[in-house]
């Protein structure tokens, strides 16, 4: 399969299906098709808007989501993704239709597109049964151009298992957390850990050009009732930005009422936890602006109550700001309903600003090509929390300066370079193009604690070799 770069995305230009020994096209399963694209399942899951376990369960075990609308959406997104990466529509549909649906009660069922008339597909005895469920595995022979790309001996049969993803889970991106030991603090003369309970005031927050831009965008959203999505990996500093925003608003006596619905146990579907609906957002607004007030059960009465409370708050000189954390777990319907809250106005002035804070899966939800959320995406300013990278030296100096330690006595330029190299993440079996930096504050903190503890145990200073082995 040849790849081409289209609008910055690496997509397959053409997919050549393998053939069986008698020359007929081989039917590949969904897992085999995904493997042939050479894209990690984690990346595929992000692009189609599902979790990696969901995608793996579907590709490997044929387990679809439990609800019809979720199955239909996932099937459509996977079909579009496969076509984008060069898989012809016939092969993609055959692979998706060949995946069986395993219900939560353990019973196996066929997708609705297959009319078997029974709960499970018939057993396969020969290649004629390939249209029913997963096809029979037969020896395949790749076209000569694909053989040349792999560099294999054409006289030997090709083993499809060589293109399968390893069953092992991908390496964890976040290093295991450790506590800076007393031995390390004594050896390096550090009075207290720079990484534990390290943010107690605004001066403790590290500021770079990227974080300053995000901070100003959040402040502008609070003051002018904007709509912002703050997106970043776990440990990139999203929660710190939200806490600093609230601290600045209080410290400078800004008249902003912050509304934060609780997101405990929030999940995108009822299968995994509790779904946040627009009614719960209304309840949070009422509870914040009028504590103890009766909440009407009627949808119309509750909407009128919310509108009146927001209007009264604004007329009293306040700005209203709704902040939803873990927004990547919001269901699509709730995202669409946010438009109704943002369209509440008092004259020409909007009554409510909205900030969504979430992990990179929020990118997939706020995809401008998705018709069901297009109206929301067009109104949303997306801000991404980037890795430290060029700011790594300044970040480390800042962290140690806050505890009275000169980082120049412990860190040299080769050590900084070793930290950057160590924090390059590449998915298992991923291509070099999939490598990316995970040089986020939390990951840097964990790596430095491990390195300081290891160096103190052997009685030596930090070095690139110590960083490399941690």
C-alpha positions as CSV (number, residue, x, y, z in Angstrom):
1,X,0.0,0.0,0.0
2,X,1.5,3.3,-1.1
3,X,1.1,6.4,1.0
4,X,0.6,10.0,0.0
5,X,0.5,13.2,1.9
6,X,-2.9,15.0,1.5
7,X,-3.5,18.3,3.3
8,X,-0.8,17.3,5.9
9,X,-2.4,13.9,6.6
10,X,-0.6,10.6,5.7
11,X,-3.2,8.6,3.8
12,X,-3.1,5.5,1.7
13,X,-3.1,6.3,-2.0
14,X,-4.2,2.8,-3.1
15,X,-4.8,-0.5,-1.3
16,X,-4.0,-3.7,-3.3
17,X,-5.9,-6.7,-1.8
18,X,-3.9,-9.9,-1.4
19,X,-4.9,-12.9,-3.4
20,X,-5.4,-16.6,-2.5
21,X,-3.5,-19.4,-4.2
22,X,-6.2,-19.7,-6.9
23,X,-6.0,-16.0,-7.8
24,X,-9.3,-14.9,-6.2
25,X,-9.2,-11.8,-3.9
26,X,-8.7,-12.7,-0.2
27,X,-11.2,-11.4,2.3
28,X,-9.4,-9.6,5.1
29,X,-10.8,-9.1,8.5
30,X,-11.1,-5.7,10.1
31,X,-8.0,-6.3,12.2
32,X,-6.0,-7.2,9.1
33,X,-7.2,-4.2,7.2
34,X,-6.3,-1.9,10.1
35,X,-2.9,-3.5,10.4
36,X,-2.2,-3.0,6.7
37,X,-2.6,0.8,7.1
38,X,0.4,0.9,9.4
39,X,-1.4,3.3,11.7
40,X,-1.5,2.4,15.5
41,X,-4.8,1.6,17.0
42,X,-4.5,4.4,19.5
43,X,-4.2,6.9,16.6
44,X,-7.1,5.3,14.7
45,X,-9.3,5.4,17.9
46,X,-8.5,9.1,18.3
47,X,-9.4,9.9,14.6
48,X,-12.7,7.9,14.6
49,X,-13.8,9.2,18.1
50,X,-13.7,6.1,20.2
51,X,-11.5,4.6,22.9
52,X,-8.7,2.2,22.1
53,X,-10.2,-0.7,24.0
54,X,-13.5,-0.3,22.0
55,X,-11.6,-0.4,18.7
56,X,-9.4,-3.4,19.8
57,X,-12.5,-5.3,21.1
58,X,-14.2,-4.6,17.7
59,X,-11.2,-5.5,15.5
60,X,-10.0,-8.6,17.5
61,X,-13.1,-10.0,19.1
62,X,-16.0,-8.5,17.1
63,X,-17.5,-6.7,20.0
64,X,-19.6,-3.7,18.9
65,X,-21.0,-1.0,21.2
66,X,-24.2,-1.9,22.9
67,X,-26.4,0.8,21.5
68,X,-27.7,1.0,17.9
69,X,-26.8,4.7,17.4
70,X,-23.2,4.2,18.7
71,X,-22.8,1.1,16.4
72,X,-24.1,3.0,13.4
73,X,-21.8,6.0,14.1
74,X,-18.7,3.9,14.7
75,X,-19.4,1.9,11.5
76,X,-19.8,5.0,9.4
77,X,-16.6,6.7,10.9
78,X,-14.6,3.5,10.4
79,X,-15.8,3.1,6.8
80,X,-14.8,6.7,6.1
81,X,-11.5,6.3,7.8
82,X,-10.6,3.2,5.8
83,X,-11.6,4.9,2.5
84,X,-9.4,7.9,3.5
85,X,-6.5,5.6,3.9
86,X,-6.8,3.9,0.6
87,X,-9.0,0.9,1.4
88,X,-11.6,0.3,-1.3
89,X,-15.2,0.5,-0.2
90,X,-16.0,-3.1,-1.0
91,X,-13.1,-4.5,1.1
92,X,-14.0,-2.1,4.0
93,X,-17.7,-3.0,4.0
94,X,-16.9,-6.7,3.8
95,X,-14.6,-6.4,6.8
96,X,-17.0,-4.4,8.8
97,X,-20.0,-6.7,7.9
98,X,-17.9,-9.7,8.8
99,X,-17.5,-8.5,12.4
100,X,-20.0,-10.1,14.7
101,X,-21.8,-8.2,17.5
102,X,-21.4,-9.6,21.0
103,X,-24.1,-8.3,23.2
104,X,-23.6,-7.4,26.9
105,X,-25.4,-10.6,27.8
106,X,-22.8,-12.7,26.1
107,X,-24.9,-13.7,23.1
108,X,-23.3,-13.3,19.7
109,X,-25.4,-11.5,17.1
110,X,-24.8,-10.4,13.5
111,X,-24.8,-6.7,12.5
112,X,-28.2,-5.6,11.2
113,X,-26.7,-5.3,7.7
114,X,-26.4,-9.1,7.6
115,X,-29.7,-10.9,7.5
116,X,-28.8,-14.4,8.8
117,X,-32.1,-15.0,10.5
118,X,-30.3,-16.6,13.4
119,X,-28.4,-15.3,16.4
120,X,-25.0,-16.5,15.1
121,X,-23.5,-17.1,11.6
122,X,-23.2,-20.6,10.3
123,X,-19.9,-22.5,10.8
124,X,-17.5,-22.1,7.9
125,X,-16.5,-25.3,6.2
126,X,-15.0,-23.9,3.0
127,X,-14.3,-20.7,1.2
128,X,-17.9,-20.4,-0.1
129,X,-18.9,-19.4,3.4
130,X,-16.6,-16.4,3.4
131,X,-19.5,-14.0,3.2
132,X,-20.8,-15.2,6.6
133,X,-18.9,-13.7,9.5
134,X,-15.1,-13.9,9.6
135,X,-13.7,-15.4,6.4
136,X,-11.8,-18.7,6.3
137,X,-8.0,-18.1,6.7
138,X,-6.4,-19.3,3.5
139,X,-2.8,-18.8,2.3
140,X,-2.5,-15.5,0.5
141,X,-0.1,-14.2,-2.0
142,X,0.6,-10.5,-2.2
143,X,1.1,-8.7,-5.5
144,X,4.7,-8.3,-6.7
145,X,4.9,-4.6,-5.9
146,X,4.0,-5.2,-2.3
147,X,6.5,-8.1,-2.2
148,X,9.2,-5.8,-3.3
149,X,8.3,-3.2,-0.7
150,X,8.6,-5.8,2.1
151,X,11.8,-7.2,0.6
152,X,10.8,-10.8,1.2
153,X,11.7,-13.8,-0.8
154,X,8.9,-14.2,-3.4
155,X,9.4,-18.0,-3.5
156,X,8.2,-18.3,0.2
157,X,4.6,-17.9,1.4
158,X,3.8,-14.6,3.0
159,X,2.7,-14.7,6.7
160,X,0.0,-12.2,7.5
161,X,0.9,-12.4,11.2
162,X,3.9,-10.2,10.4
163,X,1.6,-7.2,9.8
164,X,-0.6,-7.8,12.9
165,X,-0.3,-5.6,15.9
166,X,1.3,-7.1,18.9
167,X,-1.3,-8.3,21.4
168,X,0.6,-6.6,24.1
169,X,-0.7,-3.1,25.1
170,X,1.2,-0.1,24.0
171,X,3.9,1.3,26.3
172,X,2.4,3.7,28.8
173,X,3.1,7.3,28.0
174,X,3.2,8.5,31.6
175,X,6.2,7.3,33.6
176,X,5.4,5.7,36.9
177,X,5.2,8.3,39.7
178,X,7.7,8.2,42.5
179,X,8.4,10.4,45.5
180,X,11.7,12.2,45.8
181,X,13.5,10.2,48.5
182,X,15.1,11.6,51.6
183,X,18.4,10.2,50.3
184,X,18.1,12.1,47.1
185,X,17.1,15.4,48.9
186,X,20.1,15.0,51.1
187,X,22.6,14.1,48.4
188,X,21.6,16.9,46.0
189,X,20.9,19.4,48.9
190,X,17.3,20.0,48.0
191,X,15.3,21.3,51.0
192,X,11.9,20.0,49.7
193,X,10.6,18.3,46.6
194,X,10.1,20.7,43.7
195,X,7.4,18.3,42.3
196,X,5.1,17.6,45.2
197,X,2.6,20.1,46.4
198,X,4.5,22.5,44.2
199,X,1.8,25.0,43.2
200,X,0.5,27.1,46.0
201,X,0.4,30.6,44.4
202,X,0.6,32.2,41.0
203,X,4.4,32.6,41.2
204,X,4.7,28.9,41.4
205,X,3.0,28.5,37.9
206,X,5.6,28.3,35.1
207,X,4.8,30.7,32.3
208,X,5.8,30.3,28.7
209,X,4.6,31.9,25.5
210,X,2.1,29.0,24.9
211,X,0.7,29.1,28.4
212,X,0.4,32.9,28.4
213,X,-1.6,32.6,25.2
214,X,-3.9,30.0,26.7
215,X,-4.3,32.1,29.9
216,X,-5.3,35.2,28.0
217,X,-7.8,33.2,25.9
218,X,-9.4,31.9,29.1
219,X,-9.6,35.4,30.6
220,X,-11.1,36.8,27.5
221,X,-13.7,34.0,27.4
222,X,-14.6,34.8,31.0
223,X,-14.9,38.5,30.4
224,X,-16.7,38.4,27.0
225,X,-18.7,35.2,27.2
226,X,-16.7,33.3,24.5
227,X,-16.4,29.6,23.7
228,X,-13.1,27.9,24.2
229,X,-11.9,24.3,24.2
230,X,-8.6,23.7,26.1
231,X,-7.1,20.4,24.8
232,X,-4.0,18.6,26.0
233,X,-2.6,15.3,27.0
234,X,-2.8,14.1,30.6
235,X,-0.2,16.0,32.6
236,X,0.1,18.9,30.2
237,X,-1.2,21.5,32.7
238,X,-4.9,21.9,31.8
239,X,-6.1,21.7,35.4
240,X,-3.4,24.1,36.5
241,X,-4.6,26.6,33.9
242,X,-8.2,26.3,35.2
243,X,-7.1,26.8,38.8
244,X,-4.9,29.7,37.9
245,X,-7.9,31.3,36.0
246,X,-10.1,31.0,39.1
247,X,-7.3,32.4,41.3
248,X,-6.7,35.4,39.1
249,X,-10.4,36.2,38.9
250,X,-10.7,36.1,42.7
251,X,-7.4,38.0,43.3
252,X,-8.2,40.8,40.9
253,X,-11.9,40.9,42.1
254,X,-13.3,40.2,38.6
255,X,-17.1,39.9,38.7
256,X,-17.2,36.5,37.1
257,X,-19.5,33.7,38.4
258,X,-17.8,30.3,37.6
259,X,-20.2,27.4,37.1
260,X,-18.7,23.9,37.3
261,X,-20.9,20.9,36.9
262,X,-19.5,17.8,38.7
263,X,-18.0,15.3,36.3
264,X,-17.6,12.4,38.7
265,X,-18.3,9.1,36.9
266,X,-19.0,10.9,33.7
267,X,-18.7,8.8,30.6
268,X,-19.9,9.2,27.0
269,X,-22.3,6.2,27.3
270,X,-24.3,4.6,30.1
271,X,-22.3,1.4,29.5
272,X,-19.3,2.7,31.4
273,X,-20.7,5.3,33.8
274,X,-23.1,8.3,34.0
275,X,-23.9,10.4,31.0
276,X,-23.9,14.2,31.5
277,X,-27.0,15.6,29.9
278,X,-28.1,19.2,29.3
279,X,-30.5,19.0,32.3
280,X,-27.6,18.5,34.6
281,X,-25.9,21.6,33.2
282,X,-29.1,23.5,33.9
283,X,-29.1,22.2,37.5
284,X,-25.5,23.3,38.0
285,X,-26.4,26.8,36.8
286,X,-29.4,27.1,39.0
287,X,-27.6,25.7,42.1
288,X,-24.7,28.2,41.5
289,X,-26.8,31.3,40.9
290,X,-29.7,30.6,43.2
291,X,-28.6,28.1,45.9
292,X,-31.6,26.3,47.4
293,X,-34.0,27.4,44.7
294,X,-36.6,24.9,43.5
295,X,-35.6,23.3,40.2
296,X,-38.5,22.8,37.9
297,X,-39.0,19.4,36.3
298,X,-40.6,20.7,33.1
299,X,-38.0,21.3,30.4
300,X,-39.6,24.6,29.3
301,X,-39.9,25.8,32.9
302,X,-36.3,24.9,33.7
303,X,-35.0,26.6,30.6
304,X,-36.9,29.8,31.5
305,X,-35.6,29.6,35.0
306,X,-32.0,29.3,33.7
307,X,-32.5,32.2,31.3
308,X,-33.9,34.5,34.0
309,X,-31.2,33.6,36.5
310,X,-28.4,34.3,34.0
311,X,-30.1,37.6,33.0
312,X,-30.4,38.7,36.6
313,X,-26.7,37.8,37.2
314,X,-25.6,39.8,34.2
315,X,-27.7,42.8,35.2
316,X,-26.1,42.7,38.6
317,X,-22.7,43.3,36.9
318,X,-21.5,39.7,36.7
319,X,-20.2,37.7,33.8
320,X,-21.2,34.0,33.8
321,X,-18.7,31.3,32.9
322,X,-19.4,27.6,32.5
323,X,-16.4,25.3,32.8
324,X,-16.7,21.6,32.0
325,X,-13.7,19.4,32.7
326,X,-13.2,15.9,31.2
327,X,-15.1,17.3,28.2
328,X,-13.8,14.5,26.0
329,X,-16.3,12.2,27.8
330,X,-19.3,14.4,26.8
331,X,-21.9,12.7,24.6
332,X,-22.5,14.2,21.2
333,X,-26.1,15.2,22.1
334,X,-24.9,17.2,25.1
335,X,-22.3,19.0,22.9
336,X,-25.1,20.0,20.5
337,X,-27.2,21.2,23.4
338,X,-24.5,23.6,24.4
339,X,-25.4,25.8,21.5
340,X,-28.8,26.5,23.2
341,X,-27.0,27.7,26.3
342,X,-24.7,30.0,24.3
343,X,-27.6,31.5,22.4
344,X,-29.2,32.7,25.5
345,X,-28.9,36.5,25.3
346,X,-30.0,39.7,27.0
347,X,-30.5,41.9,24.0
348,X,-27.3,41.6,21.9
349,X,-25.1,40.4,24.7
350,X,-24.5,36.7,25.4
351,X,-25.3,35.5,28.9
352,X,-22.9,32.6,29.3
353,X,-19.3,31.8,28.3
354,X,-18.2,28.2,27.9
355,X,-14.9,26.5,28.5
356,X,-14.4,22.9,27.7
357,X,-11.3,21.1,29.1
358,X,-10.4,17.7,27.8
359,X,-7.8,15.3,26.5
360,X,-7.0,14.8,22.7
361,X,-10.1,12.8,22.2
362,X,-11.9,16.1,22.4
363,X,-10.3,16.9,19.0
364,X,-12.2,14.0,17.4
365,X,-15.5,15.2,19.0
366,X,-15.0,18.8,17.8
367,X,-14.3,17.7,14.2
368,X,-15.6,20.2,11.7
369,X,-16.3,17.4,9.2
370,X,-18.9,15.9,11.5
371,X,-22.3,17.2,10.5
372,X,-23.8,16.6,14.0
373,X,-21.5,19.1,15.8
374,X,-20.6,21.4,12.9
375,X,-22.6,24.3,14.4
376,X,-20.7,24.0,17.7
377,X,-17.2,23.6,16.1
378,X,-17.7,26.8,14.0
379,X,-18.2,28.8,17.2
380,X,-15.4,27.2,19.3
381,X,-11.8,28.4,19.6
382,X,-9.6,25.3,20.2
383,X,-6.4,25.8,22.2
384,X,-3.8,23.0,22.5
385,X,-1.4,22.6,25.4
386,X,1.9,21.9,23.7
387,X,4.9,20.0,25.0
388,X,7.6,22.0,26.8
389,X,10.4,21.1,24.3
390,X,12.2,24.5,23.7
391,X,11.0,25.7,27.1
392,X,12.4,22.6,29.0
393,X,15.4,24.4,30.4
394,X,13.4,27.3,31.6
395,X,10.8,25.0,33.2
396,X,13.4,23.0,35.2
397,X,15.2,26.2,36.3
398,X,11.9,27.6,37.5
399,X,10.9,24.5,39.4
400,X,14.2,24.3,41.3
401,X,14.4,28.0,41.9
402,X,11.1,27.9,43.7
403,X,12.7,25.6,46.3
404,X,15.9,27.7,46.5
405,X,18.1,25.4,44.3
406,X,20.3,26.6,41.4
407,X,19.5,24.1,38.5
408,X,22.8,25.1,36.8
409,X,24.7,23.2,39.5
410,X,22.9,19.9,38.6
411,X,21.9,20.1,34.9
412,X,24.1,20.5,31.8
413,X,23.0,20.9,28.2
414,X,23.7,17.2,27.4
415,X,21.3,16.3,30.3
416,X,18.6,18.6,28.9
417,X,19.1,17.0,25.5
418,X,18.9,13.5,27.0
419,X,15.6,14.4,28.7
420,X,14.1,15.5,25.3
421,X,15.3,12.3,23.7
422,X,13.9,10.1,26.5
423,X,10.5,11.8,26.2
424,X,9.9,10.9,22.5
425,X,6.9,8.5,22.4
426,X,6.5,6.1,19.5
427,X,3.6,3.6,19.6
428,X,4.5,-0.1,19.5
429,X,5.1,-1.1,15.9
430,X,4.6,2.5,14.9
431,X,6.4,4.2,12.1
432,X,9.0,7.0,12.7
433,X,6.4,9.5,11.5
434,X,4.2,8.6,14.4
435,X,6.9,9.5,17.0
436,X,5.9,12.6,19.0
437,X,7.1,14.5,22.0
438,X,5.5,13.8,25.4
439,X,7.6,16.5,27.2
440,X,4.8,17.6,29.3
441,X,5.2,19.0,32.9
442,X,3.9,15.9,34.7
443,X,6.0,13.5,32.6
444,X,9.1,15.7,33.1
445,X,8.5,15.7,36.8
446,X,8.2,12.0,37.0
447,X,11.3,11.4,34.9
448,X,13.4,13.8,37.0
449,X,12.3,12.2,40.3
450,X,13.2,8.8,39.0
451,X,16.6,10.0,37.8
452,X,17.4,11.9,41.1
453,X,16.5,8.9,43.2
454,X,18.6,6.5,41.0
455,X,21.6,8.8,41.0
456,X,21.5,9.3,44.7
457,X,21.4,5.5,45.3
458,X,24.7,5.0,43.6
459,X,26.2,8.3,44.9
460,X,26.7,10.1,41.6
461,X,25.4,13.2,40.0
462,X,23.0,13.4,37.1
463,X,24.2,12.4,33.7
464,X,22.7,11.6,30.2
465,X,23.2,7.9,30.9
466,X,21.1,8.1,34.1
467,X,18.3,9.9,32.2
468,X,18.4,7.3,29.4
469,X,18.0,4.4,31.8
470,X,15.1,5.8,33.9
